[in-house]
């Protein structure tokens, strides 16, 4: 599986509750926080759902 570095670059303020929960489930609690994740189908679906709030880089 590929690894990705994801960074939250936009706030979840004024977003739908579903998007807020997805960002929280990815492990983000603060803006500009970064995480390294493995590209499983479940994680990639979550990233795709909130891609407009994230910056995604392949490692």
Biotite code that builds the C-alpha atoms (Angstrom):
import biotite.structure as struc

atoms = struc.array([
    struc.Atom([0.000, 0.000, 0.000], chain_id="A", res_id=1, res_name="UNK", atom_name="CA", element="C"),
    struc.Atom([1.117, 3.529, -0.697], chain_id="A", res_id=2, res_name="UNK", atom_name="CA", element="C"),
    struc.Atom([1.626, 6.071, 2.064], chain_id="A", res_id=3, res_name="UNK", atom_name="CA", element="C"),
    struc.Atom([0.279, 9.604, 1.937], chain_id="A", res_id=4, res_name="UNK", atom_name="CA", element="C"),
    struc.Atom([0.983, 12.761, 3.898], chain_id="A", res_id=5, res_name="UNK", atom_name="CA", element="C"),
    struc.Atom([-2.255, 14.688, 4.370], chain_id="A", res_id=6, res_name="UNK", atom_name="CA", element="C"),
    struc.Atom([-2.480, 18.196, 5.802], chain_id="A", res_id=7, res_name="UNK", atom_name="CA", element="C"),
    struc.Atom([-5.642, 20.040, 6.766], chain_id="A", res_id=8, res_name="UNK", atom_name="CA", element="C"),
    struc.Atom([-5.404, 23.434, 5.053], chain_id="A", res_id=9, res_name="UNK", atom_name="CA", element="C"),
    struc.Atom([-8.984, 24.695, 5.377], chain_id="A", res_id=10, res_name="UNK", atom_name="CA", element="C"),
    struc.Atom([-11.266, 24.935, 8.375], chain_id="A", res_id=11, res_name="UNK", atom_name="CA", element="C"),
    struc.Atom([-14.352, 22.801, 8.955], chain_id="A", res_id=12, res_name="UNK", atom_name="CA", element="C"),
    struc.Atom([-16.321, 25.833, 10.098], chain_id="A", res_id=13, res_name="UNK", atom_name="CA", element="C"),
    struc.Atom([-19.503, 26.204, 8.027], chain_id="A", res_id=14, res_name="UNK", atom_name="CA", element="C"),
    struc.Atom([-19.134, 22.675, 6.571], chain_id="A", res_id=15, res_name="UNK", atom_name="CA", element="C"),
    struc.Atom([-21.676, 19.889, 6.762], chain_id="A", res_id=16, res_name="UNK", atom_name="CA", element="C"),
    struc.Atom([-21.660, 17.682, 9.851], chain_id="A", res_id=17, res_name="UNK", atom_name="CA", element="C"),
    struc.Atom([-20.688, 14.721, 7.669], chain_id="A", res_id=18, res_name="UNK", atom_name="CA", element="C"),
    struc.Atom([-17.529, 16.493, 6.477], chain_id="A", res_id=19, res_name="UNK", atom_name="CA", element="C"),
    struc.Atom([-16.650, 17.570, 10.021], chain_id="A", res_id=20, res_name="UNK", atom_name="CA", element="C"),
    struc.Atom([-16.905, 13.973, 11.218], chain_id="A", res_id=21, res_name="UNK", atom_name="CA", element="C"),
    struc.Atom([-14.791, 12.718, 8.316], chain_id="A", res_id=22, res_name="UNK", atom_name="CA", element="C"),
    struc.Atom([-11.973, 15.198, 9.047], chain_id="A", res_id=23, res_name="UNK", atom_name="CA", element="C"),
    struc.Atom([-12.138, 14.259, 12.738], chain_id="A", res_id=24, res_name="UNK", atom_name="CA", element="C"),
    struc.Atom([-12.044, 10.542, 11.860], chain_id="A", res_id=25, res_name="UNK", atom_name="CA", element="C"),
    struc.Atom([-8.868, 11.138, 9.830], chain_id="A", res_id=26, res_name="UNK", atom_name="CA", element="C"),
    struc.Atom([-7.310, 12.346, 13.096], chain_id="A", res_id=27, res_name="UNK", atom_name="CA", element="C"),
    struc.Atom([-7.244, 16.101, 12.629], chain_id="A", res_id=28, res_name="UNK", atom_name="CA", element="C"),
    struc.Atom([-7.889, 18.377, 15.596], chain_id="A", res_id=29, res_name="UNK", atom_name="CA", element="C"),
    struc.Atom([-6.152, 21.571, 14.424], chain_id="A", res_id=30, res_name="UNK", atom_name="CA", element="C"),
    struc.Atom([-5.635, 23.500, 11.224], chain_id="A", res_id=31, res_name="UNK", atom_name="CA", element="C"),
    struc.Atom([-2.305, 22.898, 9.386], chain_id="A", res_id=32, res_name="UNK", atom_name="CA", element="C"),
    struc.Atom([-1.850, 19.589, 11.180], chain_id="A", res_id=33, res_name="UNK", atom_name="CA", element="C"),
    struc.Atom([-0.274, 16.754, 9.147], chain_id="A", res_id=34, res_name="UNK", atom_name="CA", element="C"),
    struc.Atom([-0.705, 12.991, 9.287], chain_id="A", res_id=35, res_name="UNK", atom_name="CA", element="C"),
    struc.Atom([0.895, 10.086, 7.467], chain_id="A", res_id=36, res_name="UNK", atom_name="CA", element="C"),
    struc.Atom([-1.634, 7.446, 6.443], chain_id="A", res_id=37, res_name="UNK", atom_name="CA", element="C"),
    struc.Atom([-1.630, 4.216, 4.470], chain_id="A", res_id=38, res_name="UNK", atom_name="CA", element="C"),
    struc.Atom([-3.730, 4.413, 1.295], chain_id="A", res_id=39, res_name="UNK", atom_name="CA", element="C"),
    struc.Atom([-6.365, 1.778, 2.060], chain_id="A", res_id=40, res_name="UNK", atom_name="CA", element="C"),
    struc.Atom([-9.647, 2.001, 0.115], chain_id="A", res_id=41, res_name="UNK", atom_name="CA", element="C"),
    struc.Atom([-11.447, 3.248, 3.239], chain_id="A", res_id=42, res_name="UNK", atom_name="CA", element="C"),
    struc.Atom([-8.930, 6.032, 3.894], chain_id="A", res_id=43, res_name="UNK", atom_name="CA", element="C"),
    struc.Atom([-8.821, 7.036, 0.221], chain_id="A", res_id=44, res_name="UNK", atom_name="CA", element="C"),
    struc.Atom([-12.618, 7.359, 0.219], chain_id="A", res_id=45, res_name="UNK", atom_name="CA", element="C"),
    struc.Atom([-12.452, 9.623, 3.263], chain_id="A", res_id=46, res_name="UNK", atom_name="CA", element="C"),
    struc.Atom([-9.727, 11.732, 1.645], chain_id="A", res_id=47, res_name="UNK", atom_name="CA", element="C"),
    struc.Atom([-11.758, 12.020, -1.558], chain_id="A", res_id=48, res_name="UNK", atom_name="CA", element="C"),
    struc.Atom([-14.820, 13.154, 0.407], chain_id="A", res_id=49, res_name="UNK", atom_name="CA", element="C"),
    struc.Atom([-13.013, 16.113, 2.020], chain_id="A", res_id=50, res_name="UNK", atom_name="CA", element="C"),
    struc.Atom([-10.257, 16.698, -0.566], chain_id="A", res_id=51, res_name="UNK", atom_name="CA", element="C"),
    struc.Atom([-11.185, 20.388, -0.818], chain_id="A", res_id=52, res_name="UNK", atom_name="CA", element="C"),
    struc.Atom([-10.079, 20.823, 2.826], chain_id="A", res_id=53, res_name="UNK", atom_name="CA", element="C"),
    struc.Atom([-6.828, 18.846, 2.555], chain_id="A", res_id=54, res_name="UNK", atom_name="CA", element="C"),
    struc.Atom([-3.466, 18.877, 0.826], chain_id="A", res_id=55, res_name="UNK", atom_name="CA", element="C"),
    struc.Atom([-2.422, 15.357, -0.170], chain_id="A", res_id=56, res_name="UNK", atom_name="CA", element="C"),
    struc.Atom([1.140, 14.290, -1.003], chain_id="A", res_id=57, res_name="UNK", atom_name="CA", element="C"),
    struc.Atom([2.445, 10.844, -1.919], chain_id="A", res_id=58, res_name="UNK", atom_name="CA", element="C"),
    struc.Atom([5.384, 9.663, 0.160], chain_id="A", res_id=59, res_name="UNK", atom_name="CA", element="C"),
])
